[in-house]
Amino acid sequence: MFAKQNMLKLAQMGSSLRMQAARQAMTVATRPAFMVAASRSFSSVNEGAKKLTRALDKEIKYENENYAQLEDIETFLNESGFAFSEEETGIFMTLKKQVGDKLVEICFEAR
């Protein structure tokens, strides 16, 4: 009788352990992707940010070293009679010219 009860308890424990393992596996498998990604280390993110920073620094350096304003711009402004102005931000620019009794104004964004 005693052996039979122990066997029943062992069988029940075994089945509850299997159920517990199945529950854990199911909760891990059904976890949202952002929770799985959050458990990873951030070293790959930091490495990616460093690579991006290096690439952007190289691009800025290249642009600063190789930029040259086109000569045609200065010639156009001198010959056309347009007055050039830009805002402090350098984004909005305008060309203005008086033609007879009309004011011709060309506005554009540079970025």
N, C-alpha and C positions, 0 to 999 in steps of 0.2 A: 504494500500500500504506500509506504513511504517513498519507495523508488518511483512508483507511478506518479506521485505528486511532483517529485523533483523533475521528472521527465517532462511533465506538462508545463511546469514553470520555465524550464530551459527552452522548450518549444515556443512558449509565449514570448520569452525574452529575445529569442532569435528572430521571431517575426517582428517584434517591436523595433529591434535594431535594424532590420532590413527596411522597415517602414521609415525609420528616422533617416537612414542613409538615402532612401528614395526621395524623401522630402527635401533634404539638403541639396541633392543633385538637381531636383526640379527648381528650387529657388535660385540656384546659381545659373541654371540654363535659361530661366525666364527673367533674369535681371535685365533692366534696361541697359542699352549700350553705354550710356554716359556713366553709369555706376561701375561698369567693368573697366572703362577707360580711366576713371578716376582712381582706381586702385593701382594703376601702373605708375612708374616713377616719372618725374618730370624732366629727367636728363635729356631725353630726345627733344622735348619742346625747347629747352634752353639751347641745345646744339643748333636747332633750326633757327632760333632767333639770332644766334651769333652768326650763322652763315648769311642770313638775310641782311644783318647789319653790315657785314664785310662787303657784300655785293653792292649794297646801296652806297657805302662809303667810296668804293671804287668808281661807281657811276658818277657820283657827285664830283669826285676828283677829276675824272676824265672830262666832264662837261666844263668845269672851271678852267682847265688847262687848254681846251680846244675850241672854246666859244669865240667866234668872231662875228661882229655885226656885218651884215651885207652892206656893201657900198651903195647899192641901188636905193636903199632907204633914204640916205642923206640927199642923194641926187633928186629923188622924187619930191621930198619935202621942199627943197630949194626951188625946183622948177614949177611945181604945181600950185604953190601959194597956200597950201593947207597948213594950218597950225596944229601941231601935235601936242596932246596933253594926256596924262595918265593919272590915276588915283594913286595914293600912297601905297596901296596894296599891290599895285602893278597888274591887277587883273583887268580892270575896266579902262579902256583907252578910247580916245576920240580924235577925230580929224575935223577941223572946222575951217570953213572958207566962205567969204562973202562974195556972192555972185549977183551983181546988180542990187536989187532990193531984197534978195532972198539970202538966207543963211543956210548953207549946206553943212550938215553935221553927220558924220559917220561914226557910230559907236560900235565897239566890239569888245568881246572878252578874249583875253590872251590864253586862258587856261581851260 
